[in-house]
Amino acid sequence: MGILEHLKPSRGLRGGWLTFWFAVGCGADMALYGYDQGVFGGVVISPDYLRVHDLEGPSRTNVLSTVTAIYNVGCFLGAVCATWVGGKLGRKRSVILGIAIMTVGAILQTTSYGVPHMIIGRIVSGIGNGINSSTVPVWQSETAPARLKGKLVILQNALLLVGFSMSNWINYGLAFADGPVSWRFPLAFQLVFIIMIYLVIPWLPESPRWLVMKGRDEEALKILSDIEDKPTNDALVVSQLQTIKYTDEYERTNGMSWGELLRGKGSGKTGTKTIRRLILGMGTQSMQQFAGINVTSYYMPTVLTTSVGLSPDLARLLAACNSVQYLLWSFLGIRQVDRWGRRKTMIFGATGQCFCYIIITALIRYNEMPGYPNAQQVASASVAFFFLYYVFFGIAMQGIPWLYPTEINSLTMRTKGAAIGAAINWILNFMVVEITPIGIQNLGWRFYIIWIVLNAAMVPTMYLFYPETAGRTLEDMDEYYRTNPPLLVYRDKEAVSAKRPERYRLREEEVIRKNDFGQGSAGEEGEKKEDGLVQHHEVVAR
């Protein structure tokens, strides 16, 4: 163990302080992501922005939609790149690369004087954000204590809403300013988050799971001891390393190549249902977009002016107020995600979202009727249900779709799975953002029926097919899928329980007891650890 005393991958941070700074670094990155989601909603209704980029008038709606949505194409490309970058560079250096790319994109957008200039800036920023949105949840999940894993990843998504809310209030505050400051300053403000990330991320350690995949076990052991704030020879720390090593060895021996994955082969080869798990992770990302959130997060002022009939200033103010209550309700989701579990929380959210869109659609239909006497009351009621929609989404669907792929996928597929899921999310995001202004302009109230149907379809899908991941370690899920579970999980009480199944806890305690028993004199230490690893293999394989 002598060499471990000289390794300082965590820069002296241990336990709670290390977890805190991980939350700060990853949270700042997610806040930047949220800021980018909201900032363009105010930019696209700035008169100076529309004039400078020749986007004024209904005939330019298609171009305006594309300039807004093209950011998501960049995010898609970045997420696809993350499947390779994450495995080669690791989680930490991938995030640093993503932030460097976003810096260039932010500068290009801020200095834009034409549509091609802005499109390039949007794509470049998107590539950086696509890399980071695929990597940060994985990195946070792999470096969080098991008891805090779900809460911390959901916290990152709540901090995403801090950025989203800030963008709405900055847009509202600058709506009264004349000239280019009304849109250039909000775009330049991205650099504040970028500087914060540069100050924190370089000091954080790499993921111990990625280090094990690269054969750097001693560094991984030191980081695990820092995370748990225990000595490197503590039984819990050693058992965690052995569990990660076993899972990595199993997946490396029985894993599949990209070619096998794309051909739909190899899932039975590993015995851990790789393709099924990949589809489930992609499904949560798809459902986040099918919930209809980006109809309003990108275009809330546009929706409130076009569909509801409010003034631009009032629409901006309500969008800013909504972002605050959205943030507050998302913090309730942090509490409920482990108490209710992922399944029940998502089912609750989808049900509420569907109800809200039903009422919104009916109210907007009456609001669009010429000469309707109660148009003002109907408009006010529809705003209330837009707010209520964000309550359900903030509690349930804002964070879990990003958390679930990091928990459901196997170790060697975790980076690929998170990146593929994020790529699906971004390409669907592009579709929603591209069609929304056109759909509102051409279909009116009928456009919102799409989101009623999609939200309604989510409920049986989640109930029938999605196993619970709350309370499970990443290795617990591998063991669950090695038992060849049925496709329909709703009848399996263990699979849908929000509490960790007893057999996983007993297995872990048995491994810890064996490791504790095996720690004797310093001269016997290496032999006992190797024996502990063999014993652990036997326990997991049963």
LINBEL-V874094 format. One record per residue. N is the residue number from 0. PSI is psi in whole degrees, 0 to 359 (* if undefined). NEAR is the number of other C-alpha atoms within 12 Angstrom. D_CENTER is the distance of its C-alpha to the mean C-alpha in Angstrom with 1 decimal. Layout:
N:PSI:NEAR:D_CENTER
N:PSI:NEAR:D_CENTER
This chain:
0:356:18:37.2
1:318:11:39.0
2:332:13:36.7
3:333:22:33.6
4:340:19:35.3
5:352:14:35.1
6:130:23:31.5
7:58:23:29.4
8:338:31:25.9
9:9:34:24.5
10:37:21:27.2
11:353:22:28.7
12:138:25:25.7
13:157:29:25.6
14:231:24:24.3
15:323:19:23.0
16:321:20:23.4
17:315:32:21.3
18:320:37:18.5
19:312:25:19.0
20:331:32:18.8
21:317:42:15.7
22:322:37:14.1
23:310:31:15.9
24:310:39:15.0
25:325:50:11.3
26:321:39:11.3
27:322:41:13.5
28:318:50:11.3
29:329:45:8.4
30:323:42:11.6
31:317:48:12.7
32:314:45:9.8
33:322:37:10.6
34:315:42:14.2
35:329:48:14.2
36:326:46:12.9
37:336:44:15.9
38:326:48:18.6
39:343:45:20.0
40:325:47:20.7
41:328:48:23.6
42:318:45:24.5
43:350:43:25.4
44:12:38:27.9
45:122:35:29.5
46:322:26:33.1
47:319:26:33.5
48:314:36:30.3
49:322:30:31.6
50:312:22:35.1
51:322:23:34.3
52:10:29:32.2
53:54:22:34.6
54:21:27:32.2
55:142:20:34.4
56:156:16:35.5
57:331:18:34.4
58:344:14:35.4
59:10:20:32.6
60:318:27:29.8
61:317:24:28.8
62:318:27:28.6
63:318:36:26.7
64:317:37:24.1
65:317:30:23.8
66:320:36:23.6
67:313:45:20.7
68:338:40:18.8
69:337:37:19.6
70:321:42:16.9
71:334:44:14.5
72:318:38:16.9
73:318:38:16.5
74:320:45:12.7
75:313:39:13.6
76:320:37:16.3
77:320:43:14.2
78:321:41:11.7
79:317:36:15.0
80:327:35:16.6
81:335:42:13.9
82:329:36:15.3
83:315:26:18.6
84:317:30:17.9
85:321:42:15.7
86:327:31:18.6
87:312:19:21.3
88:339:25:20.3
89:172:33:18.1
90:315:43:14.8
91:309:41:16.7
92:333:30:18.6
93:317:39:15.9
94:318:45:14.1
95:318:36:17.7
96:316:33:18.4
97:320:44:15.4
98:322:46:16.5
99:318:27:20.1
100:320:31:19.3
101:329:45:17.6
102:314:34:20.8
103:316:28:23.0
104:320:36:21.0
105:319:42:21.3
106:319:28:25.0
107:317:29:25.6
108:317:42:24.2
109:327:33:26.1
110:12:28:29.4
111:141:26:29.2
112:12:23:32.5
113:164:21:31.9
114:313:28:29.6
115:320:20:29.5
116:312:22:28.7
117:321:36:25.8
118:316:33:24.5
119:316:30:24.6
120:319:34:22.8
121:318:41:20.0
122:315:35:19.6
123:314:35:19.8
124:320:45:17.2
125:320:47:14.9
126:313:43:15.6
127:317:46:14.7
128:327:54:11.4
129:319:51:10.7
130:313:52:11.7
131:321:54:9.8
132:338:58:6.3
133:333:53:7.3
134:318:56:9.2
135:314:56:8.1
136:323:50:6.0
137:312:54:9.1
138:314:44:11.5
139:317:51:10.8
140:322:44:11.1
141:349:44:14.2
142:4:46:15.8
143:143:41:15.5
144:142:35:18.5
145:323:30:18.2
146:341:22:19.2
147:358:30:16.4
148:307:36:13.5
149:316:45:11.8
150:320:36:12.9
151:320:42:11.6
152:321:49:8.0
153:325:44:8.4
154:320:44:10.5
155:321:45:8.2
156:333:47:6.5
157:322:46:10.3
158:333:39:11.2
159:321:42:9.2
160:336:45:11.8
161:314:37:14.5
162:318:37:14.2
163:316:41:14.2
164:318:38:17.2
165:319:36:18.9
166:322:44:18.9
167:319:41:20.5
168:323:30:23.1
169:318:37:23.9
170:319:40:24.4
171:316:34:26.6
172:325:22:28.6
173:359:30:29.3
174:337:35:30.2
175:359:22:33.7
176:148:18:34.1
177:153:16:36.0
178:194:18:35.4
179:339:27:32.6
180:333:25:31.3
181:337:31:29.7
182:333:40:27.1
183:320:35:27.5
184:312:31:26.8
185:321:40:23.4
186:323:43:22.4
187:335:32:24.0
188:343:30:22.2
189:328:43:19.1
190:337:32:21.3
191:314:25:21.3
192:319:36:17.7
193:318:40:18.4
194:318:23:21.5
195:317:24:19.8
196:318:37:17.4
197:328:28:20.5
198:337:20:22.3
199:310:28:20.0
200:318:36:18.1
201:341:26:21.4
202:355:23:22.7
203:153:39:20.0
204:163:41:20.7
205:163:44:19.3
206:128:43:17.6
207:330:45:20.5
208:321:45:19.3
209:322:39:19.3
210:320:34:22.7
211:319:34:24.1
212:333:32:23.2
213:8:23:25.2
214:16:19:28.1
215:65:22:27.7
216:324:30:28.2
217:319:31:30.0
218:319:32:27.3
219:317:37:24.7
220:318:46:27.2
221:318:42:27.7
222:320:46:24.0
223:320:46:23.8
224:326:38:26.8
225:319:39:25.4
226:316:42:22.2
227:351:31:24.6
228:47:25:27.3
229:160:20:29.9
230:159:22:32.4
231:341:32:31.6
232:12:35:34.1
233:143:27:32.8
234:320:34:32.6
235:315:31:29.0
236:315:33:27.8
237:320:41:30.0
238:325:39:28.9
239:315:42:25.1
240:317:42:26.1
241:321:39:28.3
242:315:40:25.7
243:317:40:23.3
244:318:36:26.3
245:313:33:27.4
246:318:37:24.2
247:316:33:24.0
248:317:23:27.7
249:313:29:27.3
250:324:32:24.5
251:321:23:26.2
252:322:15:29.5
253:7:24:28.2
254:176:29:25.2
255:153:29:25.0
256:169:23:25.1
257:323:21:23.1
258:315:11:26.4
259:320:18:26.6
260:313:26:23.0
261:331:15:23.7
262:357:12:27.0
263:21:19:25.6
264:163:20:27.6
265:347:23:27.2
266:319:30:25.2
267:339:21:28.4
268:318:22:29.2
269:338:33:26.7
270:8:29:27.2
271:18:35:23.5
272:55:36:22.7
273:312:41:20.3
274:319:35:20.2
275:316:33:19.8
276:323:41:16.8
277:317:38:15.3
278:321:31:16.0
279:317:37:14.6
280:318:43:11.1
281:327:36:11.7
282:317:35:13.0
283:322:45:10.2
284:320:40:8.3
285:317:35:11.9
286:331:46:12.6
287:320:41:10.0
288:323:39:12.1
289:344:39:15.2
290:341:50:15.0
291:17:42:16.2
292:322:41:14.1
293:0:38:14.6
294:323:43:18.3
295:328:41:18.4
296:325:45:15.7
297:329:42:17.2
298:25:41:20.7
299:311:45:21.4
300:322:44:24.6
301:317:38:25.6
302:316:40:25.1
303:332:39:27.1
304:317:28:29.9
305:310:30:30.2
306:323:44:29.6
307:331:39:30.6
308:21:25:33.2
309:163:27:32.4
310:154:19:33.5
311:319:29:31.0
312:315:25:31.4
313:322:23:30.8
314:317:35:27.8
315:318:40:26.2
316:314:30:27.2
317:323:33:25.7
318:320:43:22.4
319:317:36:22.3
320:319:29:23.5
321:322:36:20.9
322:330:46:18.0
323:313:30:19.6
324:328:30:19.9
325:314:40:16.3
326:314:38:15.4
327:317:26:18.0
328:331:33:17.0
329:331:37:13.4
330:330:33:15.2
331:326:28:17.0
332:328:40:14.0
333:321:36:13.7
334:320:25:17.2
335:338:30:17.1
336:328:43:14.2
337:330:34:16.6
338:310:23:19.7
339:335:28:19.2
340:167:34:16.9
341:317:47:13.9
342:302:40:16.4
343:323:34:18.5
344:317:38:15.9
345:320:43:14.4
346:318:36:18.0
347:314:33:19.0
348:313:42:16.5
349:321:45:17.4
350:313:32:21.0
351:320:33:21.0
352:319:44:19.2
353:315:37:21.9
354:315:29:24.6
355:318:35:23.6
356:329:43:23.7
357:312:30:27.0
358:317:29:28.5
359:315:38:27.1
360:315:35:28.6
361:318:28:31.9
362:318:33:32.2
363:327:41:31.5
364:314:27:34.0
365:324:27:36.7
366:330:31:35.7
367:353:26:36.3
368:125:19:39.8
369:130:11:42.5
370:12:10:44.5
371:126:16:42.5
372:335:13:44.0
373:34:17:41.1
374:321:23:38.5
375:318:20:37.7
376:320:18:37.0
377:319:28:34.9
378:317:35:32.8
379:319:25:32.3
380:321:25:31.3
381:324:33:28.7
382:319:38:27.1
383:321:26:27.0
384:334:29:25.2
385:318:45:22.6
386:316:35:22.0
387:323:28:22.0
388:317:43:19.5
389:335:42:17.0
390:308:33:18.1
391:316:39:17.1
392:319:52:13.7
393:321:47:13.0
394:318:42:14.1
395:301:47:12.5
396:359:48:10.2
397:319:50:8.1
398:322:46:6.1
399:321:49:7.4
400:335:46:6.3
401:329:50:3.1
402:317:52:6.0
403:315:50:8.7
404:330:50:8.8
405:340:51:9.1
406:330:44:11.9
407:332:49:13.7
408:152:41:14.4
409:169:46:17.4
410:308:46:17.8
411:342:41:19.0
412:1:46:16.5
413:314:44:13.4
414:313:48:12.9
415:316:41:14.2
416:316:47:12.2
417:320:52:8.7
418:318:45:10.3
419:318:47:12.1
420:316:48:9.4
421:322:54:7.6
422:317:42:11.3
423:317:39:12.1
424:316:41:9.5
425:323:43:11.1
426:325:33:14.6
427:325:33:14.4
428:314:40:13.2
429:315:35:16.3
430:313:30:18.4
431:313:39:17.7
432:326:40:18.2
433:319:31:21.3
434:342:31:23.0
435:307:41:22.5
436:323:40:25.3
437:318:28:27.5
438:317:26:26.9
439:318:34:27.7
440:320:22:30.8
441:327:18:32.2
442:338:21:31.2
443:226:28:31.1
444:335:32:30.3
445:337:26:30.1
446:328:30:26.8
447:347:40:25.1
448:328:29:26.5
449:317:28:23.9
450:337:37:21.1
451:311:31:23.4
452:314:25:23.9
453:318:28:20.3
454:321:39:19.2
455:323:29:22.4
456:337:22:21.7
457:326:35:18.4
458:305:29:20.4
459:329:22:22.7
460:313:25:20.1
461:318:33:18.0
462:319:28:21.3
463:321:24:23.0
464:343:29:20.6
465:115:42:17.7
466:157:40:18.7
467:142:42:17.6
468:355:43:15.6
469:138:40:16.1
470:351:34:18.6
471:146:39:18.7
472:168:37:18.5
473:328:42:16.9
474:333:41:20.6
475:320:37:21.4
476:325:39:19.4
477:317:38:21.4
478:322:36:24.5
479:314:36:23.7
480:343:30:23.4
481:345:27:26.5
482:5:19:28.4
483:60:20:28.0
484:158:25:26.6
485:161:19:27.3
486:318:22:25.0
487:119:20:25.4
488:354:25:24.2
489:339:23:25.2
490:351:17:28.6
491:103:20:27.4
492:324:15:27.4
493:321:24:26.0
494:333:36:23.1
495:0:30:22.1
496:140:27:23.0
497:350:26:20.6
498:149:25:22.8
499:128:30:22.9
500:144:26:25.8
501:326:17:29.0
502:329:19:29.7
503:320:26:26.6
504:318:20:27.7
505:321:16:31.3
506:316:27:30.5
507:319:32:28.7
508:323:20:31.6
509:317:24:34.0
510:316:34:32.5
511:318:31:32.5
512:318:21:36.2
513:320:28:37.2
514:320:35:35.6
515:318:23:37.3
516:326:19:40.5
517:349:29:40.3
518:102:27:40.1
519:230:17:43.7
520:163:13:45.5
521:326:14:44.0
522:335:12:45.9
523:358:14:44.5
524:310:23:40.9
525:319:19:39.7
526:319:17:41.6
527:323:24:40.2
528:320:32:36.5
529:320:23:37.2
530:320:23:38.8
531:323:33:35.9
532:317:31:33.6
533:317:23:36.0
534:321:27:36.2
535:322:32:32.5
536:318:27:32.5
537:319:17:35.0
538:313:25:33.2
539:323:31:29.9
540:340:21:31.9
541:*:14:33.8
